[in-house]
Amino acid sequence: MPRSGRAPKLGEAQQQELITLIEAGPQSAGYGAGIWTGPMIGDLILHDFGVRYHNHHVPWVLHRLGFSVQRPRKRLARADLEKQEIWLREAFPALNNRPPATAE
């Protein structure tokens, strides 16, 4: 049973071409970065296919094409985990328990 809703903005051939472009990497598409970002892919789609997607919609497009969106970690790779635990256990709660500032 076909899905209801709006037809994709990119046709099947365009989707296959986009997959090829993404797999080739951003440098082969003329970008200086070594990894793709959502805004870069949105720009690529606009430039090559004349179709504009909002940056928040690009991950959905990538998912439909079989790609997974990778998000950066919130922790530093070389951070001292023991010091982070101590800070979270002792210093951070103290910041949240400060009395509200009074206007003088």
C-alpha positions, 0 to 999 in steps of 0.5 A: 500500500503506498504511503499517503502524504507529500511526494519527495522533493527529490526524485528517485534518480536525484536521490541516487545521485545524492547518495553517490555525492555524499559517499564520495565525501565533502572534499570531492564536492568542493568543501574544505571540511573532511566530514559532512554537516547537515548545513553542508548537505542542505547546501549541496542539495540546493546547489546541485538539485535546486531544492531547499531543505531546512537544516532541521529537515536534512537529518530526516532526508539522510535517514530516508536515504539510509544514512545515520546522523552522527552527533558529537559527544558532549564530553571531551575525549581526553578529559579526566573522568575522575575529576569530572565525577568529583566536579559533578558530585561536589561543585555542580550541586553547590552552583545550583543551590546558591541563593538568588541574587538580590537587587541592591 
